[in-house]
Every structure is written in structure tokens, then in C-alpha cells.
Amino acid sequence: MVFTKAESSYVFGYNAVMSRETEKIEEIPHEQRPFGYEGAAAACTVLDLLTLTRGRRLHELLAGPAQHHRHAAYLGAGRGYALVRLRPVWGARRAHPLLRWLAVDGFGFQLALTRTDRLVGERTMPDLLTRAHCAVFDQGLGRLLWYHDGASPDDAATRIGGFPAPRRADLWSGVGFAATYTGGAEADELWWLTEHAGADGFRAYLAQGCAFAVAARLRSGELPAQVARAVPILAGTDPEEAAAWTDQALIALGHEAHTHEDFQRWQSQIRRSWNRRHRC
């Protein structure tokens, strides 16, 4: 199953760092390699936190072998924080000013993975710093829901429908990312997923998550087949255009963008690009 492969690659990357054999991640098949670097970043973060090295290992990873897998690495860093039960913080000076917020997404995914009864079943929210942290956290939770419900559009939509309305937009964004980045669904199921998101009023959020995912995959190299199949359905355009929405929105924010408000504006602009595309 696609999720089992992804988590196996994550564990492989995690163990590679712990055994000081990070170079072995390059032996993972290309389409699974980002998950390997996600695990590597989680391990680097755990070690940095335990040894008080101010993110040195993580930054060496990002500057070196994971430089083309930065989205995955920041998600993995968030998972590392969750593993040691600490909220993601930004002490590392060289962190990417906006991608660093993906660590909160990764934190949400990992915490939901280990506390599924509370965070999925009871729909509780952990005590985070700001409302913006909660929004990014819910994107990670949305990714977890896609895995938790076995890539079933019906089950994922039903699960999301049980959450309060203010949280559902970000959950749909996370589902869009996971359904594209990791896959797990056939074309007809992806079409049905768009129907569910549209009926809930969050079609643009599903597309925005998809655009983020394809941008990350393109930076990693050749697109896996499931990504190329998902983007025209979930984003309604070709992979290159969807990825361009994220780049254009980032450029529009300027070099000083770094806050959670900037991160949310980045996402909002991607949704506006999708809306403009589908008004034509």
C-alpha cells in the first residue's frame, strides 16, 4: 500500500541518520526519496533538541543532501518536535522564512498519528501558541485523515464533516496535499473527492493543497505517476501551472515575508490563482 511505502521510507531515513549513514537515503527509489528525507529531518531535529545544538544537524541536511526536498524536510522537522513532545520553535537562524511553517504541519501529522483517539475521534485541539498555529496544525491533521481513512473520499469527507466549520478549510488543504503528494486513490476517486470538497464549500482549499504538493514534487525531480494523475483533477490544470501558482504567490509576498500571516497570505494567493483559472 502506498502509505506503508511512504512510512517505511520515512523510517529508513530516520534510522539512516541515527546510524550516521545518511547517504543511504539516495538508494531509496526516487518517488519515495522525499519520505526518506522527511525521516532524516525528524531524526536530525530530535538529535538537535536533545543535544542543544541549535538546529545544526537539520541545517546541514537542508544545505546538503535534502536541498531538493525542503518541503519534506520541514514536515519531518515538525514530526521530530512531536516525537519529543515539544512545540515547533524557530531558534534556527537559517530556516526558510516561510517553509519553516510546514514544521507545524508536520507536528500536527505526527501528533495526530500518536493521539488519534483524541485528535481525530474527539476532535480536540492541543494547546498551541496562536490561532495561526492551529490552522497550520489542521493541515497536518488533514494529511493524517487521508491516511487514516485509507484514501477513501467518502470516509475522509465524512470525517472532516464532523469537525467545526472553521477547521474544515485547513483539513481539506491537508487532504489535497496528501492525495497528490502520496497518492492512494484512482482517478474516479479523486473526482469524487473534488465533489465532496466543493459540496462542503472548500474546493479552492483542496486545489491549494494540491498545488503545494506538486510544487514540492517538482523540486524533488521527476513527477511520480500518481502526482501527474492527481493534479489535473484536483487543481484543474497541468502540474507546471499549479506549481507556478505557488512560486508567483511567493514572489508577490517579497523577501521580507516570514510571519504566519505571510504564510496564510501565500496560501490565499494560490487559491485566488485557482479561482481566476476557473472563472475563465
Residue pairs with C-beta under 8 A, 6 or more apart in sequence:
1 184
2 151
2 182
2 183
2 184
2 226
3 147
3 151
3 182
3 184
5 32
5 35
6 32
6 35
6 182
7 35
9 28
9 32
9 33
9 35
9 36
9 39
10 35
10 36
10 38
10 39
10 42
10 76
11 39
12 24
12 25
12 28
12 36
12 39
13 25
13 28
13 35
13 36
13 37
13 38
13 39
13 40
13 41
13 42
13 43
13 76
14 39
14 40
14 42
14 43
15 39
15 43
16 22
16 23
16 24
16 25
16 36
16 39
16 40
16 43
17 39
17 40
17 43
17 44
17 47
17 57
17 61
18 43
18 47
22 40
22 61
22 65
23 65
25 33
25 36
25 37
25 40
25 65
26 33
26 65
28 35
28 36
30 220
30 221
30 222
31 224
33 69
33 220
34 69
34 71
34 72
34 181
34 216
34 217
34 220
35 72
37 61
37 65
37 66
37 69
37 72
37 73
37 76
38 69
38 72
38 73
38 75
38 76
38 79
38 106
39 76
40 61
40 65
40 66
40 73
40 76
41 58
41 61
41 62
41 66
41 72
41 73
41 74
41 75
41 76
41 77
41 79
41 80
42 76
42 77
42 79
42 80
42 83
42 106
42 110
43 80
44 57
44 58
44 60
44 61
44 77
44 80
45 55
45 57
45 58
45 76
45 77
45 79
45 80
45 81
46 80
46 83
46 84
47 53
47 57
48 54
48 55
48 56
48 57
48 58
49 80
49 81
49 84
49 86
50 84
54 91
54 92
55 91
55 92
55 94
55 95
58 73
58 77
58 92
59 92
59 94
59 95
61 73
62 70
62 73
62 94
66 72
66 73
68 219
68 220
68 221
69 216
69 219
69 220
70 96
70 99
70 216
70 219
71 99
71 102
71 212
71 215
71 216
71 219
72 216
72 220
74 96
74 99
74 100
74 101
74 102
74 103
74 106
75 102
75 103
75 105
75 106
75 109
75 140
76 106
77 88
77 103
77 106
78 88
78 102
78 103
78 104
78 105
78 106
78 107
78 108
78 109
78 110
78 140
79 106
79 107
79 109
79 110
80 106
81 87
81 88
81 89
81 103
81 106
81 107
82 106
82 107
82 110
82 111
82 114
83 110
87 107
87 128
87 129
87 133
88 103
88 104
88 106
88 107
90 100
97 257
97 258
97 262
98 250
98 253
98 257
98 258
98 262
98 263
98 266
101 136
101 260
101 263
102 136
104 128
104 133
104 136
104 137
104 140
105 136
105 137
105 139
105 140
105 143
105 174
106 140
107 137
107 140
108 136
108 137
108 138
108 139
108 140
108 141
108 144
109 140
109 141
109 143
109 144
110 140
111 119
111 126
111 137
111 140
112 119
112 120
112 140
112 141
112 144
112 145
112 148
113 144
116 144
116 148
118 124
119 125
119 126
119 141
120 141
120 144
120 145
120 148
120 159
123 162
123 163
123 164
125 134
125 137
125 167
126 137
128 134
128 137
130 260
132 260
132 261
132 263
132 264
133 260
134 167
135 170
135 264
136 170
136 260
136 263
138 167
138 170
138 171
138 174
139 170
139 171
139 173
139 174
139 177
139 209
140 174
141 171
141 174
142 160
142 170
142 171
142 172
142 173
142 174
142 175
142 177
142 178
142 209
143 174
143 175
143 177
143 178
144 174
145 156
145 159
145 160
145 171
145 174
145 175
146 156
146 174
146 175
146 178
146 179
146 182
146 184
147 178
147 182
147 184
148 159
149 155
149 156
149 159
150 184
151 179
151 183
151 184
151 185
151 189
152 189
153 185
153 189
153 190
153 192
153 193
153 195
153 196
154 192
154 196
156 175
156 193
156 196
157 193
157 196
157 197
157 199
157 200
160 168
160 171
160 172
160 175
160 200
161 168
161 200
163 171
168 200
168 202
169 202
169 205
170 205
172 197
172 200
172 202
172 205
172 206
172 209
173 205
173 206
173 208
173 209
173 212
173 267
174 209
175 193
175 197
175 206
175 209
176 197
176 205
176 206
176 207
176 208
176 209
176 210
176 212
176 213
176 234
177 209
177 210
177 212
177 213
178 184
178 209
178 213
179 185
179 190
179 193
179 209
179 210
179 230
179 234
180 209
180 210
180 213
180 214
180 217
180 226
180 227
180 230
180 231
180 234
181 213
181 216
181 217
181 227
182 226
183 224
183 226
183 227
183 230
184 226
185 193
185 230
187 229
187 233
190 229
190 230
190 233
190 234
191 233
193 206
193 234
194 203
194 206
194 233
194 234
197 203
197 205
197 206
204 271
204 274
204 275
205 271
206 234
207 234
207 235
207 236
207 242
207 270
207 271
207 274
208 267
208 270
208 271
208 274
209 234
210 230
210 231
210 234
210 235
210 242
211 235
211 242
211 243
211 245
211 246
211 270
211 273
211 274
212 246
212 267
212 270
213 227
214 223
214 227
214 231
214 235
214 239
214 242
214 243
215 242
215 243
215 246
215 247
217 223
217 224
217 227
217 239
218 239
218 240
218 243
223 239
227 239
228 239
231 237
231 238
231 239
231 242
232 238
235 242
235 274
236 274
236 277
236 278
237 277
241 277
245 269
245 270
245 273
245 274
246 266
246 270
248 269
248 273
249 265
249 266
249 267
249 269
249 270
249 273
250 257
250 266
252 269
253 262
253 265
253 266
253 269
257 263
257 265
257 266
